[in-house]
Amino acid sequence: MEFETLRIKEILGVVKYNSGARHWDSVEREDHIVGIKLKGSAQHNFADKSLLIAENCAYFINQREDYQVEVYEPGGSFSIHFTTHEEITTESFCSPISNTGALVTLLKKAEIAELTGNHLALFSLVYQFCEELMKAQSKVCSTKDLRLYAAREYIDLHFIESSCLKNAICESGLGERRFRTLFQNDYGVTPSKYVTLRRIEYAQNLLSFEKASITATASLCGFSNVYYFSKVFKAVLGISPSEFRKSVDALTGSYSKIEPLIRE
């Protein structure tokens, strides 16, 4: 059963979620999740893909997919947890939403319906939310070149490799110049900058959660030397890796911001 034909069995909860954690694992869940990121951003790393769920992104998380979360900017989510009669084959996805008002309204109404025990209204509202989410995802897929989408997914999985960009271009089946032009048109950044941003995101995780040294972080993120890594890190975030490490140690979290990678 695909997402657009889901049959809800039970709604387990309508949840407003604000977590102070910067990293956690989600494994062997019993429920699917749909919702919207109200504030902040976090990377969701699955076995074969990675989703950056940022502010004003709506999302579907399939119950059968385990993942790890790395928080870049602390924030909150508004979500619905539910089970279905049949397994959903559609993989987890997220979609940027230009106008979140309608979806947030549906969630608020669902929250009230749950609190008042109005199960008929609750099921109807959840189905409406899922329908709007599917429309948003279909719009994203229809306006993006699927060859570039496959290439971007390749980059998300292999960005630390020196041959990452070359292989991504091969994955797309496009010529190099055409690939670079179309990629920037679709995602708002050049392919090389996209790779750089993914590496810096990963560097933040290593410096924040793994407590790796700056030299080791440079190597693990695919940079040829620590001096070049430090230069790029500061160019992206406005502070050096050592300053970032100090900010994390002080628990401020004020330097974990990166500009959105994809322009919709």
Buried (B, 14 or more C-beta within 10 A) or exposed (E): EEBBEBEBEEBBEBBEEEBEEBBEEBEEBEBBBBBBBBEBBBBBBBEEBBBBBBBBBBBBBBBEBBBBBBBBBBBBBBBBBBEBEEEBEBBBBBBBBEEBEEBBEBBBBBBBBBEEEBEEBBBBBBBBBBEBBBEBBEBBEEEBBEBBBEBBBBBBBBBBEEEBBEBBBBBBEBEEEEBBEBBBEBBBBBBEBBBBBBBBBBBBBBBBEEEBBBEBBBBBBBBEEBEEBBEBBBEBBEBBBEBBBEBBEEEEBEBBBBEBBBEB
